[in-house]
Amino acid sequence: AVGKDASASGYPMVSHTDDSGDGTTDIRLVRVPRKKWAAGSKRPLHNWVYGYPRVVVAERAPDYAPVDGQQESAAIGYIPQVNETYAYWDMDYGVQNEVGLSIGESTCTARTVGWPATADRTYGYNRAGIEDLSKIALERCATARCAVQLMGDVAVEQGFYSADSGEPSNPDFSDSAEALVIADTEELWIFNVLTGANNASAIWAAQRVPAGHVVAVGNAFSIRKMNLSDSENFLYSPGVTTLAEAQKWWSPLEDLPGFFDFFGAYGYTPEATGADPAAAEMLKETLAFYSGRRMWRVFSLLSPAEGAKLDPNKGNLPHTVDPYPGSVPAPKASVTAQMVMEVLRDHYEGTPYDLTVSMAAGPFGTPNRG
């Protein structure tokens, strides 16, 4: 994402790639129309699924109506509906609404897991996934600040779950949380959220990005040192430090008074112990460089002077010493939409990590994997 002062257009830019893991994707770009709602209406929450159709709800949009005998998706929860909702473009996650609020998504690691309260999951207590949270923000908000506060409030009240949390017998901490970048026509914010204690509620934080900065989110939280008294630049859930202190994941003695390291406290680092320490160590290295090297590359391409200050072999884990910043400054009006698109197409060409040559390109000489 790009702040307005760094953007050549003078407006923030948000981008997002969606690899969908090893599954398929419902690639439809759906236009959800502006609507007025009767007093007392309820807004349903759904367990959005991989593949086609991601959801079947005629009330949401014509393109989500059932076809060929499809059954309507069952709601897993409800929140009060507002009088009128904005029109927006929708995919797996909400994209952009009619007043220019835009969102990009990245699945993250966390030390908690949560599951949806679907009929087949007796262990699921939560009703708000990042899919619905992003869409509710686009339906109701014109500003990024409104969006992060609204999503956080709904997540705390309804309980947040990740679509990638595995099962209770084998929880997937590598994919159990979410990050969003959210921009309106003026401001750019980062939103991080994970499930709260006991597989319920939510813990979240949001940080306003300086207007002259560029942001890289590589499947890991990027909110580090939060000034808890600076409400202009940081928003967060009630008791944001409570679980971290209770679990001894963080202590106030580790930071200056009134500051809190969100990723350091709640990000996940595999422990090289247990039945297969070698596998745990491999996962740790994978998470470190899968996140960190992409952050380094984004910064290097969009702000070369700042990228040159970073070590591509550092990695990005919760307790990495002298970690990468969540954003870096870029020259005024220097980043174009074309540059952002080139970043999304990049394979580390011309670096020691080039995926288009040698063994990295595979037997067919291509970095693109089927």
RARA-V312717 format. One record per residue. PSI is psi in radians with two decimals (none if undefined). OMEGA is omega in whole degrees, 0 to 359 (999 if undefined). Layout:
psi=(PSI:PSI)
omega=(OMEGA:OMEGA)
This chain:
psi=(2.72:2.25:2.82:-0.62:-0.47:-0.36:2.38:-0.43:-0.25:0.07:2.61:2.70:2.47:2.39:2.91:2.31:2.54:1.83:-0.26:0.39:-2.36:0.23:-3.06:2.95:2.45:1.79:0.11:2.37:1.85:2.33:1.97:2.11:2.75:2.46:2.65:2.53:2.52:2.61:2.40:0.04:2.71:2.50:2.00:2.65:2.42:2.77:1.62:2.38:2.81:2.66:-3.11:2.37:2.50:-0.54:2.69:1.78:1.74:-0.60:-0.47:-0.85:2.66:-0.65:-0.22:0.06:2.63:2.47:2.72:0.74:0.16:2.60:2.51:2.46:2.36:2.41:2.55:0.00:3.02:2.59:2.74:2.41:2.66:3.00:-0.64:2.47:2.55:2.70:2.62:2.81:2.41:2.45:-2.49:-0.66:2.70:2.51:-1.11:2.42:3.11:-0.27:0.19:0.13:2.21:2.58:2.42:2.63:2.64:2.12:2.48:2.95:2.75:2.90:0.06:2.85:2.71:2.65:2.66:2.65:1.04:2.84:-0.49:0.05:1.59:-0.29:0.00:2.22:-0.04:2.65:-0.05:1.88:2.97:-0.45:-0.98:-0.66:-0.78:-0.64:-0.71:-0.70:-0.77:-0.55:-0.54:-0.23:2.55:-0.26:2.70:-0.62:-0.78:-0.76:-0.83:-0.67:-0.75:-0.84:-0.72:-0.76:-0.76:-0.71:-0.74:-0.75:-0.76:-0.28:2.23:2.45:2.65:2.53:-0.11:0.63:0.10:-2.55:2.79:-0.56:-0.33:1.21:2.51:1.55:-0.28:-0.28:0.47:0.12:3.13:2.65:2.52:2.56:2.32:2.24:2.45:-2.75:-0.11:-0.81:2.68:2.26:2.68:2.39:2.17:2.37:2.48:2.86:2.58:-2.89:2.56:0.66:0.80:2.83:-2.61:2.73:2.30:2.79:2.65:2.48:2.31:2.32:2.35:2.49:-0.41:0.30:2.82:2.62:2.49:2.12:1.98:1.11:0.69:2.61:2.56:0.05:2.03:-1.84:1.92:2.30:1.80:-0.18:0.01:1.46:-0.17:-0.55:-0.21:2.32:2.69:2.89:2.70:2.40:0.69:-0.47:-0.14:-0.90:-0.69:-0.69:-0.73:-0.64:0.00:0.57:-0.32:2.60:2.51:-0.39:-0.26:-0.25:2.92:2.67:2.29:0.10:2.70:2.26:1.71:-0.89:-0.70:-0.59:-0.74:-0.16:2.77:2.30:2.04:2.45:2.25:1.04:-3.05:-2.75:-0.54:1.33:-0.53:-0.72:-0.67:-0.71:-0.68:-0.74:-0.70:-0.82:-0.68:-0.84:-0.69:-0.81:-0.44:-0.66:-0.99:-0.72:-0.56:-0.67:-0.83:-0.76:-0.75:-0.82:-0.68:-0.63:-0.64:-0.36:1.31:-0.66:-0.68:-0.69:-0.58:-0.32:-0.17:2.55:2.01:-0.22:0.21:-0.69:3.05:1.64:2.88:-0.63:0.45:2.28:2.38:1.09:2.89:2.57:2.73:-0.39:2.76:2.67:2.62:2.66:2.57:2.32:0.53:-0.32:2.08:2.86:-0.62:-0.67:-0.70:-0.74:-0.66:-0.60:-0.76:-0.39:-0.06:2.53:0.55:0.50:2.39:0.14:2.96:-0.19:0.32:2.10:0.06:-0.01:2.85:-2.64:-0.48:-0.43:-0.06:-3.13:-0.29:0.16:0.60:2.47:-0.15:2.14:2.42:none)
omega=(187:176:188:182:176:184:179:181:185:177:176:175:178:177:187:169:185:183:177:177:181:181:177:182:169:191:182:169:190:174:176:187:170:182:169:187:180:177:180:180:177:177:182:172:185:170:182:190:175:175:181:352:181:175:175:183:184:183:185:182:179:182:177:178:181:175:174:175:178:177:177:178:180:176:175:178:180:168:178:179:175:185:183:180:179:168:179:173:189:167:175:177:176:186:185:179:189:178:171:174:187:186:169:189:174:177:187:174:175:180:175:175:176:183:181:181:178:185:183:180:179:181:181:183:191:189:183:173:182:179:180:180:181:181:178:177:180:178:193:190:173:181:179:179:175:185:183:179:180:180:179:181:180:180:179:184:186:185:180:172:172:177:187:186:180:179:180:179:180:184:183:180:181:185:192:182:185:171:173:163:186:180:166:182:181:190:176:181:171:181:176:182:175:177:179:182:174:175:183:178:183:170:183:176:177:182:175:182:176:187:181:184:168:187:172:177:186:179:173:174:178:175:182:185:178:170:189:177:182:184:175:187:180:172:184:181:176:180:187:182:192:182:179:178:182:182:182:174:182:176:176:179:182:183:172:179:179:179:183:178:187:180:179:181:192:176:187:171:179:177:183:179:176:188:185:181:180:178:179:179:177:178:179:180:179:180:182:187:174:177:190:184:175:175:178:184:178:180:181:182:184:178:190:181:178:178:181:179:188:179:181:181:181:186:183:177:184:184:173:179:181:188:173:171:176:178:178:177:175:179:183:175:186:188:180:176:179:178:178:178:178:175:181:178:190:175:183:181:176:178:176:184:184:181:182:183:174:185:181:181:177:185:183:175:180:177:183:184:179:999)
